[in-house]
Structures are given as structure tokens and as C-alpha cells.
Amino acid sequence: MDASLLLLLAALGDRVPGIVFGLPLILVAALVFAATHHEDPAAIRRATLEWVGWLAGILGGVLVVVWLIGRLV
């Protein structure tokens, strides 16, 4: 892996430590939810990607609102 990419990832992980733990948790939650509703592996993969999008969008929206409130106050 390129050294500059590793430095960028390390800086991101240092700046937002929750991202290192949050993204895998979102992926696991989406996979478990999709697997409990589907039996076909293709349907599970598709539903997992959809749920990752939903969860990341909702949590990203909350992050933006909290960041805006922090900047305004």
C-alpha cells in the first residue's frame, strides 16, 4: 500500500476515532439484518449494501447536525 495513503488513513483515524470502530459495526449490523430477512446469498449481499447506505446516511446526517450545532454554539 502506498505510504501517503497509509498516512491519510492514519490521520483520518486519529481525527475521527469513532470511524475506525463505527464502520465495521455498521457493516455487521447491515449484514445481520439482511441475513435475517433473506435466504439467497445474492439477496443478502444486495440488502446488506442497501442497509449500509441507509445506516451510513442516517448516522452521517446526525453527524452533520451535531457538527453544525457545535460550530454555531
N, C-alpha and C positions, 0 to 999 in steps of 0.2 A: 504494500500500500504506500502511496506517496506520502512523504513526510509532512508536506503542507496540509494535506487532508487530515492526517492524524492530529496535527496542531489545531486545526479548525474544530475537529470533533472534541478534542480535549478542552478547548476554550468554551465551546458550547455547553459541554457537560459541567464545567466549572461555573459558568454564568447561570445556568438553569439546572441545578442538580436534580430536580424532580423529573426532568425529561429522561434521564438515564433509567429511572425506575418506572416512570409513568407509561412510556410507550410499550414496553413488553406487557405490562398489566392490561393495557387497552387491547392489545393483540390477543392475549389469553382470554380475556372476558368475551371478546367478539367470537373467538373460536368455540368456546364452550357454549355460548348462546346459540350459535349457528348449528353446532353438533346436536344440541338437544331438540332442534326443530326439523332436522333433515337427516336422511339416511344415505343419500347418494353423495359420494365424495366431491363430485363436481358442484353439486348444490351447496355443500358445506363451504367449499372454497369461495364461491360467489357470495354467499350470505356473510361469510367472515369479512370479505372486503367491504361489503355494504355496511356492516356494523362498525368496522373500523372507521369508515368515513363518518358515520353518524356520531360515534363517541368522540372522535377527534374534533369534529366540528362543534359539538356542544361544549366540550371542555375548552377548546380554543376560544369560543365565544365568551365563556366565563373568564378566561384568562385576559382577554382584551378588555372586558368590562372592569375587572379588578385593576388592571394596569391603568386604564383611563381614570378611574376613581383615585388611584394613588397619585397620578400626575396632577389632578385638579385640586386635591386637598393639600 
